Amino acid sequence: MAADPAAATTAPLRRDVQLAAYRRAIAVMPGGADSNFRAWGEDTIYIDRGRGSHIWDLDGNEYIDLRMGYGPVILGHADPRVDEHVHARMRQGVSFSLTSEDEIRAVELIRELTGWVEMARLTVSGTEATMHAMRTARAYTGRTKIVKFEGQYHGVHDYALISVVPNDISLLGDRDNPVRLAWGRGIPPAVADTVIPISYNDTAMLRRVFEAEGEDIAGVIIEPVLGNAQGIMPREGFHQEVRALTREYGALLIFDEVKTGFRFAPGGAAEYFGIEPDLASYAKAMGNGYPAAAFGGKAEIMAVMPRHMSHGGTYAGNRVAAAAAVATLEALKDGTVLAGIAETGRRIQAGLADVAARRGLPISFMGHPTMFGMVFAEDAPADYRGWAATDHDLYDAVAVGMHRRGAMPEPDSREPWFLSAAHDDADVARIVEIFADSLDAALEARAAAR
Ligand SMILES: Cc1ncc(COP(=O)(O)O)c(C=O)c1O
C-alpha cells in the first residue's frame, strides 16, 4: 500500500490517546502490555488497525510496518485470502476440541511445502512448538540434555530461556565454558542444568560438548540464522557439520523455523540451506498473524505420540488457526509470493547501502532479504558475543527516529526488519528516505554530543 506522504513527517507523534491507554494499562498489566517485549514505557504503542504494509496507532499515527507482528504477517495485514476463509470457518463455531478438516489439510501442506516433514502436530504458539519438539527429542532418544546456541531465542518456556539476551557478555561466562544463564528469575536451576549453551558457528565446540556429554544429549536446537541477533548467518558448511555431528552422536537435529519457516523458501531454512533436520518447529508465517504453530518431523520420531509422550492443548489445532494456516500456506506454496518479498528486501537493502555509502559509513546486512538486520560495520558478526560487541547505539537511534518519520522497525536492535507481500514500490522508496533522514539526525546528535 502506498505511503501517505502527509503521514510521514518529522513532527512529534501524537501520543495523547496512547498515554491515556498507557495509564489505564499500567494499573492492571505489568509494564502496561501483555509481553515484556512490547512494554516500551511511555512510548508503548497501543494499536488501532493495520492494512497491507501499514499500521495505525490509537492516536491515528500511520507507519510503514517493518515489524509485521514480529514476523508472522507475511502476506500483509488483513489479507482477504486468509481472513475470508477464517471468517467463514468462525461462523460455524470456533471451539470443539475435536479435529477439523483444516487441521489435516494444514499438516498436509506443511508436508508438501517442506518435503521432509512426514508428520506434525499443531500448537498455538512457537513457544509450545519448540517445547514439544525438545520433549519429542528427549522422548525418542531417552536422553535428557539439549544443546542450544547463545543468543538464540526459542520462546518463553523454561528450557528455552537459557543464555538468550545479556548485553553484558561477562554474564555468559567463559566462551569455552559458558554459564547456563537463566533469563530472569523463576527458572529452576535443575532446568537450566539440562540445557548446554554453546557459540553459534562453532562446530569445534559442539564436538567437544558431544565428546564430554554425548550420551546424555537428546538433541541440538538451532535457529537456522541467529534471528534474535539481527539474523547472523551460518558460515559456509556450518549446518552440514552440525548435521553430521548430530548423526555421529545419535542426537536429533531440531530446526527452530519459527522465524524462517515459510519465509526463506516454501520449505523454510531447511530448504534454503539444503539440510534435512529430524524435527522442526513452525509458527509465525504459517498463519499470517493468526496463532498457528506446529512441530513435526520424521514419522518414526513423531510416532512417540500418542502412546509414549504427552502433547495436548484445548486450543491445539484450533479452528481459527487451522483455517489461517491452510489459506496462508496455499498462498505461499508455489514460492512466487516469497520470491517477490525477497526482491523487495533486496531493493531496500540496496537503497540503505547507498545511503550509508554516501555518508562514508560501513554497513553489513545479515539474515535473508525477507527478514534482515544490519550493523554499521565492515563485517557481520559470527556469533552472539560478536554481535553484542558491535555498536548498537547508532542503530537504536536510527530505528527510534524512523518511528517519528512514519516507519516502524523494532526499536530493539536484536530484531530484524520483517517484510511482507504487501510492501510495495512506494514503501521501498519511502523506507529508504526515512532511513536516510533518521540516520542524518542520529549522526548529527552523535556529533553534537562529542
Ligand atoms: C526462533 C523463535 N522460536 C520461538 C519463538 C517463540 O514463538 P512465540 O512467540 O509464538 O511463542 C520465537 C518468537 O519470536 C522465535 O523467534
The ligand as an ORCA input file, in Angstrom:
! r2SCAN-3c Opt
* xyz 0 1
  C      13.032    -18.582     16.640
  C      11.863    -18.457     17.562
  N      11.434    -19.539     18.227
  C      10.366    -19.491     19.047
  C       9.690    -18.314     19.245
  C       8.514    -18.277     20.152
  O       7.330    -18.106     19.425
  P       6.038    -17.492     20.125
  O       6.322    -16.059     20.380
  O       4.942    -17.714     19.114
  O       5.804    -18.259     21.365
  C      10.103    -17.157     18.578
  C       9.395    -15.883     18.773
  O       9.816    -14.821     18.358
  C      11.226    -17.226     17.717
  O      11.677    -16.151     17.059
*
